[in-house]
Amino acid sequence: MSKLVSEASPREQGSARRVKIVTDSASDIPLAIARDLGITVVPCNVHFGERTYRDGVDLTSEEFFTKMASSPTLPTTSQPAVGVFEEAYRRLARETDQIISINLPAKLSATLNSARLAAQSLPELEIVIVDSTQVCMAQGWLAIIAAQAARQGRGLAEIVALIEDTIPRLRLIALLDTLEYLQKGGRIGKVTALMGTLLNVKPLLQVLDGEALPLENVRTRQKALRRLVEIVGDLGPLEEVAVMHANAPVTAQQLVEMLAPIHPPERILVGQVGAILGTHAGPGAVGVACVVGR
């Protein structure tokens, strides 16, 4: 079941002012798509030692991976401050009084709580806070679908119902080059079942209900890619598909070609993850974020 918290009682629909969609930068929505759909992206924070950067604002994805490769210490991440969400909501209040904020799962980050506290400080606005239960473009698809519905003029209640219908159909299947970054970042959780494997064994994970869960270990990267495609194929017909990579564009393109029998390549979005997922997945990771058909 989705986790939706309305910070105000439902109002009568029919307002000419369109519902606005907010998400955080861990959604990894390509900037051009976010701009086109009017999605407000609140930046999470990434820290290299004493220096703090706003994900996607002060540090692009490409700059992050370059910096990560040369840094003597691993970066860390943190949620946006309550005031950052509040500022974003106030800015949107010039255009609307109805906002849906789609954020990282509460099980993985305090980002959702920052969004909720910001919404509580603005009782004059109707703000629905959504636990996406997902990360990366699985979270991103949720924001995109909501923003497309808002553009069509659908009301708040209708978009919330659409979100509730979509959340159980979101999937993220990922192939990591190593578990080192998840382990050092303290986010390994139930994935500890995959630890202690040989160096050339590649772990396959899924994100489900806000948790990173182990699928299986596969020897060699090529076999792991084939197995990832098999797992995605077993999900059934797919409405939306994104191939995301952590500084591994060649592997991402290979994955697109391997997915061709499952989903038309021209309808597969390809993108690079940002600093938030990149910090924990590490370079070389690839994954498929999709919406399973009804």
Contacts in CASP RR format, 6 or more apart in sequence:
PFRMAT RR
TARGET T0000
AUTHOR 0000-0000-0000
METHOD contacts of the structure
MODEL  1
MSKLVSEASPREQGSARRVKIVTDSASDIPLAIARDLGITVVPCNVHFGE
RTYRDGVDLTSEEFFTKMASSPTLPTTSQPAVGVFEEAYRRLARETDQII
SINLPAKLSATLNSARLAAQSLPELEIVIVDSTQVCMAQGWLAIIAAQAA
RQGRGLAEIVALIEDTIPRLRLIALLDTLEYLQKGGRIGKVTALMGTLLN
VKPLLQVLDGEALPLENVRTRQKALRRLVEIVGDLGPLEEVAVMHANAPV
TAQQLVEMLAPIHPPERILVGQVGAILGTHAGPGAVGVACVVGR
2 130 0 8 1.000
2 131 0 8 1.000
2 133 0 8 1.000
2 163 0 8 1.000
2 164 0 8 1.000
2 167 0 8 1.000
2 168 0 8 1.000
3 106 0 8 1.000
3 130 0 8 1.000
3 131 0 8 1.000
3 133 0 8 1.000
4 128 0 8 1.000
4 129 0 8 1.000
4 130 0 8 1.000
4 131 0 8 1.000
4 160 0 8 1.000
4 163 0 8 1.000
4 164 0 8 1.000
5 116 0 8 1.000
5 128 0 8 1.000
5 129 0 8 1.000
6 126 0 8 1.000
6 127 0 8 1.000
6 128 0 8 1.000
6 129 0 8 1.000
7 116 0 8 1.000
7 119 0 8 1.000
7 120 0 8 1.000
7 123 0 8 1.000
7 125 0 8 1.000
7 126 0 8 1.000
7 127 0 8 1.000
7 128 0 8 1.000
7 129 0 8 1.000
8 123 0 8 1.000
8 125 0 8 1.000
8 126 0 8 1.000
8 127 0 8 1.000
9 126 0 8 1.000
10 126 0 8 1.000
10 156 0 8 1.000
10 157 0 8 1.000
11 98 0 8 1.000
11 126 0 8 1.000
11 156 0 8 1.000
13 155 0 8 1.000
13 156 0 8 1.000
13 157 0 8 1.000
13 158 0 8 1.000
14 155 0 8 1.000
15 97 0 8 1.000
15 98 0 8 1.000
17 95 0 8 1.000
17 96 0 8 1.000
17 97 0 8 1.000
17 98 0 8 1.000
18 95 0 8 1.000
18 96 0 8 1.000
18 150 0 8 1.000
18 151 0 8 1.000
18 153 0 8 1.000
19 96 0 8 1.000
19 98 0 8 1.000
19 99 0 8 1.000
19 100 0 8 1.000
19 150 0 8 1.000
19 153 0 8 1.000
19 154 0 8 1.000
19 155 0 8 1.000
19 156 0 8 1.000
19 159 0 8 1.000
20 38 0 8 1.000
20 40 0 8 1.000
20 92 0 8 1.000
20 95 0 8 1.000
20 96 0 8 1.000
20 98 0 8 1.000
20 99 0 8 1.000
20 100 0 8 1.000
20 150 0 8 1.000
21 37 0 8 1.000
21 38 0 8 1.000
21 39 0 8 1.000
21 40 0 8 1.000
21 99 0 8 1.000
21 100 0 8 1.000
21 101 0 8 1.000
21 102 0 8 1.000
21 143 0 8 1.000
21 146 0 8 1.000
21 147 0 8 1.000
21 150 0 8 1.000
22 39 0 8 1.000
22 40 0 8 1.000
22 41 0 8 1.000
22 42 0 8 1.000
22 85 0 8 1.000
22 88 0 8 1.000
22 89 0 8 1.000
22 92 0 8 1.000
22 99 0 8 1.000
22 100 0 8 1.000
22 101 0 8 1.000
22 102 0 8 1.000
22 115 0 8 1.000
23 29 0 8 1.000
23 39 0 8 1.000
23 40 0 8 1.000
23 41 0 8 1.000
23 42 0 8 1.000
23 101 0 8 1.000
23 102 0 8 1.000
23 103 0 8 1.000
23 132 0 8 1.000
23 139 0 8 1.000
23 140 0 8 1.000
23 142 0 8 1.000
23 143 0 8 1.000
24 41 0 8 1.000
24 42 0 8 1.000
24 43 0 8 1.000
24 44 0 8 1.000
24 80 0 8 1.000
24 103 0 8 1.000
24 104 0 8 1.000
24 111 0 8 1.000
24 115 0 8 1.000
25 41 0 8 1.000
25 42 0 8 1.000
25 43 0 8 1.000
25 44 0 8 1.000
25 54 0 8 1.000
25 55 0 8 1.000
25 56 0 8 1.000
25 274 0 8 1.000
25 275 0 8 1.000
25 276 0 8 1.000
26 44 0 8 1.000
26 55 0 8 1.000
26 104 0 8 1.000
26 109 0 8 1.000
26 111 0 8 1.000
26 135 0 8 1.000
26 136 0 8 1.000
26 139 0 8 1.000
26 276 0 8 1.000
26 277 0 8 1.000
27 41 0 8 1.000
27 102 0 8 1.000
27 132 0 8 1.000
27 135 0 8 1.000
27 136 0 8 1.000
27 137 0 8 1.000
27 139 0 8 1.000
27 140 0 8 1.000
27 143 0 8 1.000
28 136 0 8 1.000
28 137 0 8 1.000
28 139 0 8 1.000
28 140 0 8 1.000
28 244 0 8 1.000
28 271 0 8 1.000
28 272 0 8 1.000
28 273 0 8 1.000
28 274 0 8 1.000
28 277 0 8 1.000
29 39 0 8 1.000
29 41 0 8 1.000
29 137 0 8 1.000
29 140 0 8 1.000
29 143 0 8 1.000
29 144 0 8 1.000
30 269 0 8 1.000
30 271 0 8 1.000
33 39 0 8 1.000
33 144 0 8 1.000
34 40 0 8 1.000
34 41 0 8 1.000
37 144 0 8 1.000
37 147 0 8 1.000
37 148 0 8 1.000
37 151 0 8 1.000
38 147 0 8 1.000
39 143 0 8 1.000
39 144 0 8 1.000
39 147 0 8 1.000
40 88 0 8 1.000
40 91 0 8 1.000
40 92 0 8 1.000
42 80 0 8 1.000
42 84 0 8 1.000
42 85 0 8 1.000
42 88 0 8 1.000
42 115 0 8 1.000
43 54 0 8 1.000
43 55 0 8 1.000
43 56 0 8 1.000
43 57 0 8 1.000
43 80 0 8 1.000
43 84 0 8 1.000
44 54 0 8 1.000
44 55 0 8 1.000
44 77 0 8 1.000
44 78 0 8 1.000
44 79 0 8 1.000
44 80 0 8 1.000
44 104 0 8 1.000
44 109 0 8 1.000
44 111 0 8 1.000
44 275 0 8 1.000
44 276 0 8 1.000
45 52 0 8 1.000
45 53 0 8 1.000
45 54 0 8 1.000
45 55 0 8 1.000
45 77 0 8 1.000
45 78 0 8 1.000
45 79 0 8 1.000
45 80 0 8 1.000
46 52 0 8 1.000
46 53 0 8 1.000
46 55 0 8 1.000
46 59 0 8 1.000
46 64 0 8 1.000
46 75 0 8 1.000
46 76 0 8 1.000
46 77 0 8 1.000
46 275 0 8 1.000
46 276 0 8 1.000
46 279 0 8 1.000
47 53 0 8 1.000
47 75 0 8 1.000
47 76 0 8 1.000
47 77 0 8 1.000
47 78 0 8 1.000
48 67 0 8 1.000
48 71 0 8 1.000
48 73 0 8 1.000
48 75 0 8 1.000
49 73 0 8 1.000
49 75 0 8 1.000
49 76 0 8 1.000
53 59 0 8 1.000
53 64 0 8 1.000
53 275 0 8 1.000
55 64 0 8 1.000
55 77 0 8 1.000
55 274 0 8 1.000
55 275 0 8 1.000
55 276 0 8 1.000
56 274 0 8 1.000
56 275 0 8 1.000
59 67 0 8 1.000
59 275 0 8 1.000
61 272 0 8 1.000
61 273 0 8 1.000
61 274 0 8 1.000
61 275 0 8 1.000
62 272 0 8 1.000
64 75 0 8 1.000
64 274 0 8 1.000
64 275 0 8 1.000
64 278 0 8 1.000
65 246 0 8 1.000
65 247 0 8 1.000
65 278 0 8 1.000
65 283 0 8 1.000
67 75 0 8 1.000
68 74 0 8 1.000
68 75 0 8 1.000
68 278 0 8 1.000
68 279 0 8 1.000
68 282 0 8 1.000
68 283 0 8 1.000
69 283 0 8 1.000
74 181 0 8 1.000
74 184 0 8 1.000
74 185 0 8 1.000
74 279 0 8 1.000
75 275 0 8 1.000
75 279 0 8 1.000
76 185 0 8 1.000
76 279 0 8 1.000
77 275 0 8 1.000
77 276 0 8 1.000
77 279 0 8 1.000
77 280 0 8 1.000
78 110 0 8 1.000
79 104 0 8 1.000
79 109 0 8 1.000
79 110 0 8 1.000
79 111 0 8 1.000
79 113 0 8 1.000
79 114 0 8 1.000
80 111 0 8 1.000
80 114 0 8 1.000
81 114 0 8 1.000
82 114 0 8 1.000
82 117 0 8 1.000
82 118 0 8 1.000
82 121 0 8 1.000
83 114 0 8 1.000
83 118 0 8 1.000
84 114 0 8 1.000
84 118 0 8 1.000
85 101 0 8 1.000
85 114 0 8 1.000
85 115 0 8 1.000
85 117 0 8 1.000
85 118 0 8 1.000
85 119 0 8 1.000
86 118 0 8 1.000
86 121 0 8 1.000
86 122 0 8 1.000
88 118 0 8 1.000
89 99 0 8 1.000
89 101 0 8 1.000
89 118 0 8 1.000
89 119 0 8 1.000
89 122 0 8 1.000
89 125 0 8 1.000
89 127 0 8 1.000
90 122 0 8 1.000
92 99 0 8 1.000
93 122 0 8 1.000
93 124 0 8 1.000
93 125 0 8 1.000
97 124 0 8 1.000
97 125 0 8 1.000
97 126 0 8 1.000
98 125 0 8 1.000
98 126 0 8 1.000
98 127 0 8 1.000
98 155 0 8 1.000
98 156 0 8 1.000
99 119 0 8 1.000
99 125 0 8 1.000
99 126 0 8 1.000
99 127 0 8 1.000
99 128 0 8 1.000
100 127 0 8 1.000
100 128 0 8 1.000
100 130 0 8 1.000
100 146 0 8 1.000
100 156 0 8 1.000
100 159 0 8 1.000
100 160 0 8 1.000
100 163 0 8 1.000
101 115 0 8 1.000
101 119 0 8 1.000
101 127 0 8 1.000
101 128 0 8 1.000
101 129 0 8 1.000
101 130 0 8 1.000
102 130 0 8 1.000
102 132 0 8 1.000
102 139 0 8 1.000
102 140 0 8 1.000
102 142 0 8 1.000
102 143 0 8 1.000
102 146 0 8 1.000
102 163 0 8 1.000
103 109 0 8 1.000
103 111 0 8 1.000
103 112 0 8 1.000
103 115 0 8 1.000
103 129 0 8 1.000
103 130 0 8 1.000
103 131 0 8 1.000
103 132 0 8 1.000
103 139 0 8 1.000
104 111 0 8 1.000
104 112 0 8 1.000
104 132 0 8 1.000
104 135 0 8 1.000
104 139 0 8 1.000
105 112 0 8 1.000
105 131 0 8 1.000
105 132 0 8 1.000
105 133 0 8 1.000
105 134 0 8 1.000
105 135 0 8 1.000
105 209 0 8 1.000
105 210 0 8 1.000
105 211 0 8 1.000
106 112 0 8 1.000
106 113 0 8 1.000
106 131 0 8 1.000
107 209 0 8 1.000
107 210 0 8 1.000
107 211 0 8 1.000
108 135 0 8 1.000
108 187 0 8 1.000
108 210 0 8 1.000
108 211 0 8 1.000
108 212 0 8 1.000
112 129 0 8 1.000
112 131 0 8 1.000
115 129 0 8 1.000
116 129 0 8 1.000
119 125 0 8 1.000
119 127 0 8 1.000
119 129 0 8 1.000
126 156 0 8 1.000
128 156 0 8 1.000
128 160 0 8 1.000
130 142 0 8 1.000
130 163 0 8 1.000
131 210 0 8 1.000
132 138 0 8 1.000
132 139 0 8 1.000
132 140 0 8 1.000
132 142 0 8 1.000
132 167 0 8 1.000
132 170 0 8 1.000
133 167 0 8 1.000
133 170 0 8 1.000
133 208 0 8 1.000
133 209 0 8 1.000
133 210 0 8 1.000
134 140 0 8 1.000
134 142 0 8 1.000
134 167 0 8 1.000
134 170 0 8 1.000
134 172 0 8 1.000
134 207 0 8 1.000
134 210 0 8 1.000
134 289 0 8 1.000
135 172 0 8 1.000
135 207 0 8 1.000
135 210 0 8 1.000
135 276 0 8 1.000
135 277 0 8 1.000
136 172 0 8 1.000
136 207 0 8 1.000
136 244 0 8 1.000
136 273 0 8 1.000
136 277 0 8 1.000
136 287 0 8 1.000
136 289 0 8 1.000
137 172 0 8 1.000
137 242 0 8 1.000
137 244 0 8 1.000
137 269 0 8 1.000
137 271 0 8 1.000
137 289 0 8 1.000
138 170 0 8 1.000
138 171 0 8 1.000
138 172 0 8 1.000
138 207 0 8 1.000
138 289 0 8 1.000
138 290 0 8 1.000
139 170 0 8 1.000
140 289 0 8 1.000
141 166 0 8 1.000
141 170 0 8 1.000
141 240 0 8 1.000
141 242 0 8 1.000
141 289 0 8 1.000
141 290 0 8 1.000
141 291 0 8 1.000
142 163 0 8 1.000
142 166 0 8 1.000
142 167 0 8 1.000
142 170 0 8 1.000
144 240 0 8 1.000
145 162 0 8 1.000
145 163 0 8 1.000
145 166 0 8 1.000
145 240 0 8 1.000
145 291 0 8 1.000
146 159 0 8 1.000
146 162 0 8 1.000
146 163 0 8 1.000
149 158 0 8 1.000
149 159 0 8 1.000
149 162 0 8 1.000
150 159 0 8 1.000
154 162 0 8 1.000
165 294 0 8 1.000
166 291 0 8 1.000
169 239 0 8 1.000
169 291 0 8 1.000
169 292 0 8 1.000
169 293 0 8 1.000
169 294 0 8 1.000
170 289 0 8 1.000
170 290 0 8 1.000
170 291 0 8 1.000
170 292 0 8 1.000
171 206 0 8 1.000
171 208 0 8 1.000
171 232 0 8 1.000
171 235 0 8 1.000
171 288 0 8 1.000
171 289 0 8 1.000
171 290 0 8 1.000
171 291 0 8 1.000
171 292 0 8 1.000
172 206 0 8 1.000
172 207 0 8 1.000
172 287 0 8 1.000
172 288 0 8 1.000
172 289 0 8 1.000
172 290 0 8 1.000
173 204 0 8 1.000
173 205 0 8 1.000
173 206 0 8 1.000
173 215 0 8 1.000
173 228 0 8 1.000
173 231 0 8 1.000
173 232 0 8 1.000
173 287 0 8 1.000
173 288 0 8 1.000
174 204 0 8 1.000
174 205 0 8 1.000
174 206 0 8 1.000
174 207 0 8 1.000
174 281 0 8 1.000
174 285 0 8 1.000
174 286 0 8 1.000
174 287 0 8 1.000
174 288 0 8 1.000
175 202 0 8 1.000
175 203 0 8 1.000
175 204 0 8 1.000
175 221 0 8 1.000
175 224 0 8 1.000
175 225 0 8 1.000
175 228 0 8 1.000
175 285 0 8 1.000
175 286 0 8 1.000
175 287 0 8 1.000
176 182 0 8 1.000
176 202 0 8 1.000
176 203 0 8 1.000
176 205 0 8 1.000
176 281 0 8 1.000
176 282 0 8 1.000
176 284 0 8 1.000
176 285 0 8 1.000
177 202 0 8 1.000
177 221 0 8 1.000
177 282 0 8 1.000
177 283 0 8 1.000
177 284 0 8 1.000
177 285 0 8 1.000
178 282 0 8 1.000
179 188 0 8 1.000
179 191 0 8 1.000
179 194 0 8 1.000
179 195 0 8 1.000
179 203 0 8 1.000
180 282 0 8 1.000
181 278 0 8 1.000
181 279 0 8 1.000
181 280 0 8 1.000
181 281 0 8 1.000
181 282 0 8 1.000
182 188 0 8 1.000
182 191 0 8 1.000
182 212 0 8 1.000
182 280 0 8 1.000
182 281 0 8 1.000
183 195 0 8 1.000
185 279 0 8 1.000
185 280 0 8 1.000
187 212 0 8 1.000
187 280 0 8 1.000
188 195 0 8 1.000
188 212 0 8 1.000
189 211 0 8 1.000
189 212 0 8 1.000
190 211 0 8 1.000
190 212 0 8 1.000
190 213 0 8 1.000
190 214 0 8 1.000
191 203 0 8 1.000
191 205 0 8 1.000
191 212 0 8 1.000
191 213 0 8 1.000
191 214 0 8 1.000
193 214 0 8 1.000
194 203 0 8 1.000
194 205 0 8 1.000
194 214 0 8 1.000
194 217 0 8 1.000
197 203 0 8 1.000
197 217 0 8 1.000
198 219 0 8 1.000
200 219 0 8 1.000
200 220 0 8 1.000
201 217 0 8 1.000
201 218 0 8 1.000
201 219 0 8 1.000
202 217 0 8 1.000
202 218 0 8 1.000
202 219 0 8 1.000
202 220 0 8 1.000
202 221 0 8 1.000
202 223 0 8 1.000
202 224 0 8 1.000
203 214 0 8 1.000
203 215 0 8 1.000
203 216 0 8 1.000
203 217 0 8 1.000
204 214 0 8 1.000
204 215 0 8 1.000
204 216 0 8 1.000
204 217 0 8 1.000
204 218 0 8 1.000
204 224 0 8 1.000
204 227 0 8 1.000
204 228 0 8 1.000
204 231 0 8 1.000
205 212 0 8 1.000
205 213 0 8 1.000
205 214 0 8 1.000
205 215 0 8 1.000
206 212 0 8 1.000
206 213 0 8 1.000
206 215 0 8 1.000
207 213 0 8 1.000
215 231 0 8 1.000
216 227 0 8 1.000
218 224 0 8 1.000
218 227 0 8 1.000
221 251 0 8 1.000
225 251 0 8 1.000
225 254 0 8 1.000
225 255 0 8 1.000
225 258 0 8 1.000
225 286 0 8 1.000
226 258 0 8 1.000
228 255 0 8 1.000
228 286 0 8 1.000
228 287 0 8 1.000
228 288 0 8 1.000
229 255 0 8 1.000
229 258 0 8 1.000
229 259 0 8 1.000
229 262 0 8 1.000
232 238 0 8 1.000
232 259 0 8 1.000
232 262 0 8 1.000
232 288 0 8 1.000
232 290 0 8 1.000
233 262 0 8 1.000
235 290 0 8 1.000
235 292 0 8 1.000
236 292 0 8 1.000
236 293 0 8 1.000
237 292 0 8 1.000
237 293 0 8 1.000
238 262 0 8 1.000
238 263 0 8 1.000
238 290 0 8 1.000
238 291 0 8 1.000
238 292 0 8 1.000
238 293 0 8 1.000
239 290 0 8 1.000
239 291 0 8 1.000
239 292 0 8 1.000
239 293 0 8 1.000
240 269 0 8 1.000
240 290 0 8 1.000
240 291 0 8 1.000
241 259 0 8 1.000
241 262 0 8 1.000
241 263 0 8 1.000
241 267 0 8 1.000
241 268 0 8 1.000
241 269 0 8 1.000
241 288 0 8 1.000
241 289 0 8 1.000
241 290 0 8 1.000
242 268 0 8 1.000
242 269 0 8 1.000
242 270 0 8 1.000
242 271 0 8 1.000
242 288 0 8 1.000
242 289 0 8 1.000
242 290 0 8 1.000
243 252 0 8 1.000
243 255 0 8 1.000
243 256 0 8 1.000
243 259 0 8 1.000
243 268 0 8 1.000
243 269 0 8 1.000
243 270 0 8 1.000
243 271 0 8 1.000
243 286 0 8 1.000
243 287 0 8 1.000
243 288 0 8 1.000
244 252 0 8 1.000
244 270 0 8 1.000
244 271 0 8 1.000
244 272 0 8 1.000
244 273 0 8 1.000
244 277 0 8 1.000
244 286 0 8 1.000
244 287 0 8 1.000
244 288 0 8 1.000
244 289 0 8 1.000
245 251 0 8 1.000
245 252 0 8 1.000
245 270 0 8 1.000
245 271 0 8 1.000
245 272 0 8 1.000
245 273 0 8 1.000
245 284 0 8 1.000
245 285 0 8 1.000
245 286 0 8 1.000
245 287 0 8 1.000
246 272 0 8 1.000
246 273 0 8 1.000
246 277 0 8 1.000
246 278 0 8 1.000
246 281 0 8 1.000
246 282 0 8 1.000
246 283 0 8 1.000
246 284 0 8 1.000
246 285 0 8 1.000
246 286 0 8 1.000
247 272 0 8 1.000
247 283 0 8 1.000
247 284 0 8 1.000
248 283 0 8 1.000
248 284 0 8 1.000
248 285 0 8 1.000
248 286 0 8 1.000
249 272 0 8 1.000
251 284 0 8 1.000
251 286 0 8 1.000
252 270 0 8 1.000
252 271 0 8 1.000
252 286 0 8 1.000
253 270 0 8 1.000
255 286 0 8 1.000
255 287 0 8 1.000
255 288 0 8 1.000
256 265 0 8 1.000
256 268 0 8 1.000
256 270 0 8 1.000
257 265 0 8 1.000
259 265 0 8 1.000
259 268 0 8 1.000
259 288 0 8 1.000
273 281 0 8 1.000
273 285 0 8 1.000
278 285 0 8 1.000
END
